[in-house]
Amino acid sequence: MNHESKYQLVFGDVNETLLLVAKDRFFDLIIADPPFGISFSKSSHEYGASDYHLYKDDFTPENYYEFSKKWISNCYNALNPTGSLYIISGWTNLQYILNAVETTEFHMLNHAIWHFSWGVYTKRRFVTSHYHILLLVKNPKKYQFVKQKHYDEDVFFWKEYNRGNDPHRIKGHPCQLPIVLLEKLILTSSSVGDLVGDVFSGSGGTILAARRTGRDVIGFELREEYKTIIEEKALFGKKLEKESVTTTLDKFLDKEDS
C-alpha cells in the first residue's frame, strides 16, 4: 500500500454539504453512523461526564423517518455508479431506516450484525449487545466486495475488543465505533486510493480507518465542537507511523488463522 491518504473535514448539515462536495469527485464508499434518535441524557451511563459532549438526538418517529429518507437519498446521489453505503444503526429506530431505504433505488446486499460484549446492564430485559449494519449498493451486478476471510459471515464479533481496551477511543464523543469494524467495512467495499465518505463523522473513527488503509476520505460533521476530537483521533497533520499502516483487522485475522 503506497497511497498516502488525502483527508478533509467539512462542517455543516450533511444534507447541504455532501452533494456540493460530490460535484468534484463522487464517492466510492460512504459509511454512515447516524444519530440513533434515542434521546441521550446527561444522566445516562458515562455521557454525564463533563468531558463528553452530547449531540442532538431527539426525534419523533415521523421526523426520524423523514430525516433518514433525506440523508440516505443524498448518499445515493453522492456515490459513483458502482458505489456502496454502509448504515450502522441500533434497533430502536431501525424500522424507519429500513423504510427510508425502500424509498430509494439502493439494493440491500446484507443486513449484518456487529455483536459486542459490553452492553449496558439491565434488570428486566435482555442486555442490548449488537448493532445492525446494512450494506447497500447502487448496482447489484457491479460493486466492490473483497472478502476478508474465506468464510466471512454476516455476524461480526471480536472477543478481544471491548470499550475498556479500545486503544483508539478518546474522551469527548459518546458514540465511537471500533477501528477494527470500520477497517473491515472499508477493506471489503473499496480499494486503495478510493474516496470514502464519513457522514456523521462524530469522533473521526472512519477518517482514521480510511487513512490507515490507504483511502482518501472526507468527513462530514454538523457540530464544530467535535473538531478537536476528530483531529486528535484521526491524527490530523501527522504522518502515520509504519506500524500504524498494518491494520487493526490484520492483527485479528492473524489470530483467527493461527
C-alpha positions as CSV (number, residue, x, y, z in Angstrom):
1,M,0.0,0.0,0.0
2,N,1.8,3.1,-1.3
3,H,-1.0,5.6,-1.5
4,E,-0.8,8.4,1.0
5,S,-4.3,9.2,2.0
6,K,-5.8,12.7,1.4
7,Y,-8.2,13.7,4.1
8,Q,-10.6,16.6,4.8
9,L,-13.2,17.6,7.3
10,V,-16.4,19.5,6.3
11,F,-18.7,21.2,8.8
12,G,-22.4,21.8,8.3
13,D,-25.6,19.9,7.6
14,V,-24.6,16.8,5.6
15,N,-27.8,17.3,3.6
16,E,-26.4,20.6,2.3
17,T,-22.7,19.8,2.1
18,L,-22.5,16.2,0.8
19,L,-23.7,16.8,-2.8
20,L,-21.7,20.0,-3.1
21,V,-18.5,18.1,-2.3
22,A,-19.5,15.2,-4.6
23,K,-19.6,17.6,-7.6
24,D,-15.8,17.5,-7.6
25,R,-15.5,13.7,-7.1
26,F,-18.1,11.0,-6.5
27,F,-17.6,8.7,-3.5
28,D,-16.7,5.1,-3.9
29,L,-17.9,4.2,-0.4
30,I,-19.9,6.0,2.3
31,I,-20.1,4.9,5.9
32,A,-22.9,6.4,8.0
33,D,-23.3,6.1,11.7
34,P,-26.3,8.4,12.1
35,P,-27.9,9.7,15.3
36,F,-29.9,6.8,16.8
37,G,-32.8,9.0,17.9
38,I,-32.8,7.7,21.5
39,S,-32.6,11.0,23.4
40,F,-29.2,10.8,25.1
41,S,-29.3,12.1,28.6
42,K,-26.7,13.5,30.9
43,S,-27.9,11.0,33.5
44,S,-27.2,8.0,31.3
45,H,-24.0,6.0,31.7
46,E,-20.7,7.8,31.1
47,Y,-22.3,10.5,29.0
48,G,-23.0,12.6,32.0
49,A,-19.2,13.2,32.5
50,S,-18.1,16.8,31.8
51,D,-15.6,15.6,29.1
52,Y,-18.4,14.2,26.9
53,H,-20.3,16.4,24.5
54,L,-23.7,15.1,23.7
55,Y,-25.3,15.8,20.3
56,K,-29.0,16.5,19.4
57,D,-30.7,13.1,19.4
58,D,-34.3,13.9,19.9
59,F,-36.6,12.9,17.1
60,T,-40.3,12.0,16.8
61,P,-40.8,8.8,14.7
62,E,-42.1,10.8,11.8
63,N,-39.2,13.2,11.9
64,Y,-36.6,10.4,12.1
65,Y,-38.1,8.8,9.1
66,E,-38.1,12.0,7.1
67,F,-34.5,12.7,8.3
68,S,-33.4,9.3,7.2
69,K,-35.0,9.5,3.8
70,K,-33.3,12.7,3.1
71,W,-29.7,11.8,4.0
72,I,-29.9,8.3,2.5
73,S,-31.2,9.7,-0.8
74,N,-28.3,12.2,-0.8
75,C,-25.8,9.4,-0.2
76,Y,-27.2,7.6,-3.2
77,N,-26.7,10.7,-5.4
78,A,-23.2,11.3,-4.0
79,L,-21.9,7.8,-4.9
80,N,-20.4,6.7,-8.1
81,P,-22.4,4.1,-10.2
82,T,-20.6,1.1,-8.5
83,G,-20.5,2.7,-5.0
84,S,-21.7,1.2,-1.7
85,L,-23.2,2.6,1.5
86,Y,-22.9,1.1,5.0
87,I,-25.5,2.2,7.6
88,I,-24.8,1.4,11.2
89,S,-27.8,1.5,13.5
90,G,-29.2,0.4,16.8
91,W,-32.5,-1.4,16.9
92,T,-34.7,1.3,18.4
93,N,-35.4,3.2,15.1
94,L,-34.2,0.7,12.6
95,Q,-37.6,0.3,11.1
96,Y,-37.6,3.9,10.0
97,I,-34.2,3.5,8.3
98,L,-35.3,0.3,6.6
99,N,-38.5,2.1,5.4
100,A,-36.4,5.0,4.2
101,V,-34.1,2.7,2.2
102,E,-37.2,1.4,0.4
103,T,-37.9,4.8,-1.0
104,T,-34.5,4.9,-2.8
105,E,-33.0,2.8,-5.6
106,F,-30.5,1.2,-3.3
107,H,-30.2,-2.6,-3.3
108,M,-29.6,-4.3,0.0
109,L,-26.9,-6.9,-0.2
110,N,-26.6,-7.7,3.5
111,H,-28.2,-7.0,6.9
112,A,-25.2,-7.8,9.1
113,I,-24.8,-7.7,12.9
114,W,-21.9,-6.5,15.0
115,H,-22.1,-8.3,18.3
116,F,-20.2,-6.8,21.2
117,S,-19.8,-7.9,24.8
118,W,-20.2,-4.7,26.7
119,G,-23.8,-3.8,26.6
120,V,-25.2,-1.7,29.5
121,Y,-26.6,-4.0,32.3
122,T,-30.4,-4.3,32.5
123,K,-32.6,-5.9,35.1
124,R,-35.9,-6.5,33.3
125,R,-34.9,-7.1,29.7
126,F,-32.1,-8.7,27.7
127,V,-28.9,-6.7,27.5
128,T,-28.5,-5.0,24.1
129,S,-25.3,-6.2,22.7
130,H,-25.4,-5.7,19.0
131,Y,-25.7,-3.1,16.2
132,H,-27.2,-3.5,12.8
133,I,-25.1,-2.9,9.7
134,L,-26.8,-2.5,6.3
135,L,-24.8,-2.9,3.1
136,L,-26.4,-1.1,0.2
137,V,-25.2,-0.9,-3.4
138,K,-26.3,1.2,-6.3
139,N,-25.8,-1.6,-8.9
140,P,-26.4,-5.2,-7.7
141,K,-24.5,-6.5,-10.7
142,K,-21.4,-4.4,-10.3
143,Y,-19.9,-3.4,-6.9
144,Q,-16.8,-3.9,-4.9
145,F,-16.7,-6.7,-2.4
146,V,-13.5,-8.3,-1.2
147,K,-14.0,-11.0,1.5
148,Q,-11.6,-10.6,4.4
149,K,-11.5,-14.3,5.2
150,H,-12.7,-17.5,3.4
151,Y,-15.9,-18.0,5.4
152,D,-16.9,-14.4,6.0
153,E,-20.2,-14.5,8.0
154,D,-22.6,-11.6,8.5
155,V,-22.2,-11.6,12.2
156,F,-19.1,-9.7,13.3
157,F,-17.5,-10.4,16.7
158,W,-14.1,-9.7,18.1
159,K,-13.8,-11.2,21.5
160,E,-10.6,-9.3,22.2
161,Y,-12.3,-6.0,21.7
162,N,-14.4,-4.0,24.2
163,R,-14.7,-0.4,25.2
164,G,-12.2,-0.8,28.0
165,N,-9.3,-1.9,25.9
166,D,-10.0,0.1,22.7
167,P,-6.7,1.8,22.0
168,H,-8.3,4.4,19.7
169,R,-11.2,5.5,22.0
170,I,-10.8,9.0,23.3
171,K,-12.8,11.3,25.6
172,G,-15.3,13.7,24.1
173,H,-17.7,11.8,22.0
174,P,-20.3,9.4,23.4
175,C,-20.5,7.0,20.4
176,Q,-17.4,5.6,18.9
177,L,-17.1,2.5,16.7
178,P,-14.0,0.3,16.9
179,I,-11.4,0.8,14.2
180,V,-11.4,-2.9,13.6
181,L,-15.0,-2.8,12.4
182,L,-14.5,0.3,10.3
183,E,-11.4,-1.2,8.6
184,K,-13.4,-4.3,7.8
185,L,-16.1,-2.3,6.0
186,I,-13.5,-0.2,4.1
187,L,-11.3,-3.1,3.1
188,T,-14.4,-5.1,1.9
189,S,-16.1,-2.5,-0.2
190,S,-13.3,-0.2,-1.6
191,S,-9.8,-0.2,-3.0
192,V,-6.6,1.7,-2.2
193,G,-6.9,5.3,-3.4
194,D,-10.7,5.2,-3.5
195,L,-12.7,8.1,-1.9
196,V,-14.6,7.2,1.3
197,G,-17.3,9.5,2.8
198,D,-17.7,9.6,6.5
199,V,-21.1,11.2,7.1
200,F,-22.0,12.0,10.7
201,S,-18.2,11.9,11.5
202,G,-18.6,12.1,15.3
203,S,-15.2,11.2,16.7
204,G,-13.5,10.7,13.3
205,G,-13.0,7.0,13.5
206,T,-13.8,6.4,9.9
207,I,-11.3,9.1,8.8
208,L,-8.6,7.3,10.8
209,A,-9.6,3.8,9.4
210,A,-9.6,5.2,5.9
211,R,-6.1,6.8,6.3
212,R,-4.8,3.5,7.8
213,T,-6.0,1.6,4.8
214,G,-4.8,4.0,2.1
215,R,-8.1,5.5,1.1
216,D,-8.9,9.2,0.6
217,V,-11.6,10.3,2.9
218,I,-13.8,13.3,3.6
219,G,-15.6,13.6,6.9
220,F,-18.9,15.5,7.4
221,E,-19.9,16.7,10.8
222,L,-22.6,19.1,12.0
223,R,-21.1,20.2,15.3
224,E,-17.9,22.2,15.2
225,E,-17.2,21.4,18.9
226,Y,-16.1,18.0,17.8
227,K,-13.4,19.4,15.6
228,T,-10.5,19.0,18.1
229,I,-11.8,15.5,19.0
230,I,-11.8,14.4,15.4
231,E,-8.5,15.9,14.6
232,E,-6.9,14.2,17.6
233,K,-8.4,10.8,16.9
234,A,-7.8,10.8,13.2
235,L,-4.2,12.2,13.7
236,F,-4.7,15.3,11.6
237,G,-1.4,16.8,10.5
238,K,0.5,13.7,11.4
239,K,2.0,11.1,9.2
240,L,1.0,7.6,10.1
241,E,3.9,5.5,11.6
242,K,4.8,2.4,9.7
243,E,3.4,0.1,12.3
244,S,0.1,2.0,12.2
245,V,-0.4,1.2,8.5
246,T,-0.7,-2.5,9.4
247,T,-4.4,-2.5,10.0
248,T,-6.1,-3.5,13.3
249,L,-8.1,-6.0,11.3
250,D,-4.9,-7.7,10.1
251,K,-4.0,-8.5,13.7
252,F,-7.4,-10.0,14.5
253,L,-7.3,-12.1,11.3
254,D,-3.8,-13.4,12.1
255,K,-5.2,-14.6,15.5
256,E,-8.1,-16.4,13.8
257,D,-5.8,-18.1,11.3
258,S,-3.3,-19.3,13.8
